[in-house]
Amino acid sequence: MEHCPSCGARREPSDDFCPVCGETLTHVHLSEATGPPWHEHTGWLGLLVLMCWPIALYGIWKRRAWTRPADLLLLGGCAGMAVAWGLLL
């Protein structure tokens, strides 16, 4: 058994909070799901294509799915924005 760093009470290693004082324990991964990662949201990637296409390109690369039509459209948008930025600079 481990002890709470705040009050010294015994706790299980898998506890997120101390059962006695309620202190959040350090270096604990909470067990509830937070949803899919940022690069799985097609809407956010579409917005990133317009605002900052290199980050969107990184997100498309993290998806590792080059066959979906939405990914190909986002990839084409990144290429178009790269050309537009190149012409402006």
GROMACS elastic network, one bead per residue, 0.5 to 0.9 nm:
[ bonds ]
;  ai    aj funct       b0    kb
    1    10     6  0.63890   500
    1    11     6  0.62167   500
    1    12     6  0.58730   500
    1    13     6  0.68778   500
    2     8     6  0.88706   500
    2     9     6  0.83651   500
    2    10     6  0.57971   500
    2    11     6  0.55351   500
    2    12     6  0.62674   500
    2    13     6  0.61843   500
    3     6     6  0.86998   500
    3     7     6  0.81478   500
    3     8     6  0.51350   500
    3     9     6  0.53573   500
    3    11     6  0.57035   500
    3    12     6  0.82590   500
    3    13     6  0.88203   500
    3    18     6  0.88699   500
    4     7     6  0.57134   500
    4     9     6  0.52955   500
    4    10     6  0.63643   500
    4    11     6  0.66136   500
    4    17     6  0.89109   500
    4    18     6  0.62963   500
    4    20     6  0.88502   500
    4    21     6  0.87798   500
    4    23     6  0.81633   500
    4    25     6  0.75304   500
    5     8     6  0.57231   500
    5     9     6  0.82624   500
    5    23     6  0.88505   500
    5    25     6  0.78953   500
    6     9     6  0.82903   500
    6    18     6  0.86492   500
    6    21     6  0.78754   500
    6    23     6  0.70613   500
    6    25     6  0.88356   500
    7    18     6  0.86175   500
    7    20     6  0.78757   500
    7    21     6  0.68055   500
    7    23     6  0.86831   500
    8    11     6  0.89465   500
    9    18     6  0.76591   500
    9    19     6  0.80100   500
    9    20     6  0.67058   500
    9    21     6  0.83985   500
   10    18     6  0.83676   500
   10    19     6  0.84392   500
   10    20     6  0.87221   500
   11    14     6  0.83496   500
   11    15     6  0.67674   500
   11    17     6  0.87710   500
   11    18     6  0.66029   500
   11    19     6  0.69962   500
   11    20     6  0.88745   500
   12    15     6  0.54512   500
   12    18     6  0.89206   500
   13    16     6  0.85319   500
   14    28     6  0.81191   500
   15    18     6  0.69278   500
   15    19     6  0.81939   500
   15    25     6  0.79542   500
   15    28     6  0.81034   500
   16    23     6  0.87609   500
   16    24     6  0.63620   500
   16    25     6  0.59671   500
   16    26     6  0.85585   500
   16    28     6  0.60750   500
   16    29     6  0.74931   500
   16    30     6  0.63884   500
   16    31     6  0.82315   500
   17    20     6  0.87118   500
   17    21     6  0.83476   500
   17    22     6  0.54761   500
   17    23     6  0.55677   500
   17    25     6  0.56481   500
   17    28     6  0.89291   500
   18    21     6  0.57617   500
   18    23     6  0.52919   500
   18    24     6  0.66392   500
   18    25     6  0.69097   500
   19    22     6  0.57940   500
   19    23     6  0.82549   500
   20    23     6  0.82379   500
   22    25     6  0.88574   500
   24    28     6  0.83519   500
   25    28     6  0.61937   500
   26    29     6  0.89645   500
   29    32     6  0.89333   500
   30    33     6  0.81877   500
   33    36     6  0.85923   500
   34    37     6  0.84460   500
   35    38     6  0.89493   500
   36    39     6  0.81642   500
   36    40     6  0.63040   500
   36    41     6  0.77799   500
   37    40     6  0.56995   500
   37    41     6  0.75911   500
   38    41     6  0.58347   500
   38    42     6  0.89078   500
   38    44     6  0.74436   500
   38    45     6  0.82666   500
   38    59     6  0.78563   500
   39    42     6  0.73755   500
   39    44     6  0.76813   500
   39    45     6  0.67352   500
   39    56     6  0.80812   500
   39    58     6  0.84835   500
   39    60     6  0.68688   500
   39    61     6  0.89366   500
   39    62     6  0.68282   500
   39    63     6  0.65345   500
   40    43     6  0.89873   500
   40    44     6  0.85310   500
   40    45     6  0.82285   500
   40    59     6  0.79665   500
   40    60     6  0.85964   500
   40    62     6  0.87465   500
   40    63     6  0.67116   500
   41    44     6  0.55032   500
   41    45     6  0.64843   500
   41    46     6  0.87931   500
   42    45     6  0.51174   500
   42    46     6  0.61184   500
   42    47     6  0.87202   500
   42    70     6  0.74167   500
   42    71     6  0.80983   500
   42    74     6  0.84763   500
   43    46     6  0.50654   500
   43    47     6  0.63753   500
   43    48     6  0.86725   500
   44    47     6  0.51245   500
   44    48     6  0.61745   500
   44    49     6  0.86869   500
   44    56     6  0.85614   500
   45    49     6  0.61499   500
   45    50     6  0.88785   500
   45    53     6  0.87731   500
   45    55     6  0.84175   500
   45    56     6  0.53741   500
   45    57     6  0.85020   500
   45    59     6  0.70545   500
   45    60     6  0.78679   500
   45    74     6  0.74150   500
   46    49     6  0.51672   500
   46    50     6  0.69016   500
   46    51     6  0.89788   500
   46    56     6  0.75782   500
   46    74     6  0.64318   500
   46    77     6  0.83081   500
   47    50     6  0.54345   500
   47    51     6  0.63236   500
   47    52     6  0.83369   500
   47    53     6  0.89284   500
   47    56     6  0.83690   500
   48    52     6  0.51879   500
   48    53     6  0.58310   500
   48    54     6  0.83764   500
   48    55     6  0.67544   500
   48    56     6  0.52577   500
   48    57     6  0.88280   500
   49    52     6  0.56952   500
   49    54     6  0.77347   500
   49    55     6  0.77827   500
   49    56     6  0.53991   500
   49    57     6  0.77353   500
   49    74     6  0.70585   500
   49    75     6  0.86672   500
   49    77     6  0.63602   500
   49    78     6  0.57459   500
   49    81     6  0.73644   500
   50    53     6  0.63193   500
   50    56     6  0.88702   500
   50    77     6  0.80384   500
   50    78     6  0.82087   500
   50    81     6  0.73346   500
   51    56     6  0.89453   500
   52    55     6  0.59239   500
   52    56     6  0.68100   500
   52    78     6  0.89622   500
   52    81     6  0.88112   500
   53    57     6  0.60582   500
   53    58     6  0.86127   500
   53    77     6  0.81210   500
   53    78     6  0.53882   500
   53    79     6  0.84789   500
   53    81     6  0.66328   500
   53    82     6  0.73990   500
   54    58     6  0.62747   500
   54    59     6  0.86832   500
   54    78     6  0.74599   500
   54    82     6  0.84899   500
   55    58     6  0.50233   500
   55    59     6  0.62590   500
   55    60     6  0.87190   500
   56    60     6  0.62074   500
   56    61     6  0.85770   500
   56    74     6  0.79766   500
   56    75     6  0.84847   500
   56    78     6  0.72897   500
   57    60     6  0.51095   500
   57    61     6  0.62373   500
   57    62     6  0.86853   500
   57    74     6  0.81419   500
   57    75     6  0.68930   500
   57    78     6  0.64550   500
   58    61     6  0.50129   500
   58    62     6  0.62163   500
   58    63     6  0.88028   500
   59    63     6  0.64015   500
   60    63     6  0.51847   500
   60    64     6  0.68379   500
   60    65     6  0.77011   500
   60    66     6  0.81383   500
   60    71     6  0.67480   500
   60    74     6  0.77211   500
   60    75     6  0.73224   500
   61    64     6  0.54501   500
   61    65     6  0.79069   500
   61    66     6  0.84613   500
   62    65     6  0.84785   500
   63    66     6  0.81854   500
   63    71     6  0.87308   500
   65    68     6  0.64507   500
   65    71     6  0.71513   500
   66    69     6  0.82430   500
   66    71     6  0.61089   500
   66    72     6  0.65035   500
   66    75     6  0.88232   500
   67    70     6  0.86341   500
   67    71     6  0.71153   500
   67    72     6  0.69881   500
   68    71     6  0.53552   500
   68    72     6  0.64459   500
   68    73     6  0.87879   500
   69    72     6  0.51141   500
   69    73     6  0.61618   500
   69    74     6  0.86399   500
   70    73     6  0.50530   500
   70    74     6  0.61773   500
   70    75     6  0.85449   500
   71    74     6  0.50213   500
   71    75     6  0.60134   500
   71    76     6  0.85108   500
   72    76     6  0.61059   500
   72    77     6  0.85383   500
   73    76     6  0.50781   500
   73    77     6  0.61912   500
   73    78     6  0.86966   500
   74    78     6  0.62292   500
   74    79     6  0.86736   500
   75    78     6  0.50630   500
   75    79     6  0.63060   500
   75    80     6  0.86430   500
   76    79     6  0.50295   500
   76    80     6  0.61236   500
   76    81     6  0.85887   500
   77    81     6  0.61024   500
   77    82     6  0.85107   500
   78    81     6  0.51081   500
   78    82     6  0.60992   500
   78    83     6  0.86638   500
   79    82     6  0.50541   500
   79    83     6  0.63276   500
   79    84     6  0.86609   500
   80    83     6  0.51725   500
   80    84     6  0.61733   500
   80    85     6  0.86292   500
   81    85     6  0.59822   500
   81    86     6  0.83321   500
   82    85     6  0.51761   500
   82    86     6  0.60305   500
   82    87     6  0.86428   500
   83    87     6  0.62111   500
   83    88     6  0.86590   500
   84    87     6  0.51895   500
   84    88     6  0.62686   500
   84    89     6  0.86813   500
   85    88     6  0.50510   500
   85    89     6  0.60760   500
   86    89     6  0.52580   500
